[in-house]
Structures are given as C-alpha cells and as structure tokens.
Amino acid sequence: MNHLTRTPVSASPAQLLADAKRPTHTPAGLVGDTPVLWIGEPFSAAGRGFWAKLEGHNPGGIKDRTALYMVGAARERGQLLPGARIVESTSGTLGLGLALAGAAFGHPVTVVSDPGMEPLMTGLLTAYGAEVDLVTTPHPDGGWQQARRDRVEEHLAQHPDAWCPDQYNNPDNVAAYAPLAHELVAQLGRIDTLVVAVGTGGHSAGIASVLRGFFPALRVVGVDTTGSTVFGQPAAPRLMRGLGSSIYPRNVAYDLFDEVHWVAAPEAVWAVRQLARHHYATGGWSVGAVALVARWLARVLPAEDRIVAVFPDGPQRYVGTVFDDAYCREHRLLGHLPASDPDEIAHPGDRTVTRWTRCTTVVDPLATGSTRELVGAAR
C-alpha cells in the first residue's frame, strides 16, 4: 500500500518578506517601528510586569523622531531655508537626532550643551558632523538650561539665516510622536496605563494625547527628577539628564497627567543596573526612573492592567556615568535600594522632595503661581 508523504510547502519569497520591515535607502528610514519588550520577573513581582517601548533601537534614541519631524515641517513652511544652519540647546539625545536630520536634509548643525554632556556624546556628535558649543557658567536662575538657551540666541544673532527648533515650546515636538502612539496600539491592542518621562514635554504630550483618543480611560503617569521645576517643585542641582527641567517648557500637557512621580538619581541607577543584568534592555537616567515607577504600578494595579513604559534611549552613552562604578561611587549612587513604595505628598507645594515621591495633584506652575509661592504657602 502506498502512503502519501506530505512535504511542507515553502513560503514564497513574497510571503517571507510580507512581515519584514522594508529596506531603507536613507539613514532617516531607520527611525521608528521600535519593538516592545515584556519586563517581568525578576525586575517585577512574580506574575506582574509591564511592556517597555524600546526607543533605543532608533539610531540615536527617541528624539530622532522629533528632530526629523521638526526639521521637515520647518522646511515645508519656509522657516528653515535650504542649507541653513540648525542651532539648538540639548543635553545630548536631541543633538544626535538633529545631526541625523542635518545629514538627511543637508543642514549644518550646532549643538549647544554644558559640561554635564558625556565625553562619549560629544565625540559622537562631532563624528556625525555637528559643531558642539559648551557653555561654561550656569544661569543664576535658570541653571544650565537657561545658559544654553542664551547661547543659542547669540548664535542666531550671528547667523541671521539660522533656525532653532525650540524643542521646549515647538508644537511640532508634540506632533512628531503620533506615529509612536500608533505603533503601540498596533503592537499591544489595548493600553491601560502609560508611564513617561517628562523633560521638554514633547513625547509625553504627543503619545498620551493620541492614546487617549483610542483609550479614553487611559491613566497617564509622568516621571520627573528631584530638583526639577516642571511639576511645581523648586529648582535644585540635578545630576540626571534627559528628564526634568530648570525652566517651564510649554509643551508639557499638564491636563493629560493623572499623577506624577519624582525619582532621585541613586534610585534610577539601581533600576537601570537591574534591568541590564536581568533583562538585557536598559538605558540611562530616564529609563531607570520610568522603569522604577512602572515596576511599582505593575505590583499595585490589577493584574489585568496593561502598562506601557517608554524607554527613551539605550545604555551606550551612559557607560561613563550610571554604568561606571567609579563615577557612581564619586556621586554616592551605589548601595541605595529603593523603597518598596513611593513617599506621598498631597500637593507639589507641600514640601521639597529628595527621594522617590508620588503626587496625584498635578499643577501647571505658571498657572498656579511661582514655585516659591507654592512651597512657601504650604509651610
């Protein structure tokens, strides 16, 4: 008796390629379609966890998206002339994105930063063709950020055809992140809680506003750093870069947030080192702060709640800081196991926070009075 043998039919080349990312012809084509990764045990409690959107898979990080979008939009409006110089203040990640946009669109780039920029980042920006200008003295009120912005104005005065994206107040910085939100919907289907770092306010506003359109009950949790003024705390020296601010960016959409957490540098360092060791997906200050908060939410919210944390970058630029034992010992960042739960305050003006702290009252400092008034009134 003859027996028929079934031979698996090989998929055609067209079928094999159907689900693959399209090949790119320019570096800008490498931006977007970043993966999501489940972060569970041992970082999170048994049976709990959250999804991490790994923006470090972009060439330079999450701000590649907004750099390309802001530059493209300015060119379309005629604000940025062909071949004109781009000048911007940044702690680093946007600088990489602007270097990419400059290469893609044919613009020289000047990045204004401060001594806190890592040597590795300075070297990368220079290698990518950007001019790096470091300010040497902080502004007496606005700190390094205001000093950098003042230097940008000097560059613009010297080069009348130059253009500054003004990431802190440019609405294009918000609009640029709609594709990221759409990727999350396509990848996860349903999202109940979004955890995002807040600095310029661009990616938090851009992602949250789009997701709220899909999921009206979405909980939005902002993550800031101690010493930042964004959510009504007084300014103080800040070691962490990439989140927080010494000024008041107008792109921060305060009405979107359900709560805010402030995280201290040692707590963020603990989190990123744990992620690196146990999940091989990590990053810098913002990643650590966001992951710490998402980890706690995964434990205290119902098990069915689907939590997404946006990881803005990868670990490469931090090899000389958060992943360097000598640096961490110098700044007393090691050996600080975060508390199981955040401290709680009822209002941002209640007191100055110095460790991981949560507040469910979110205020716009410029709409409610100065930081000094907020803190003083509560004493």
Disulfide bonds with the S-S distance in Angstrom:
none
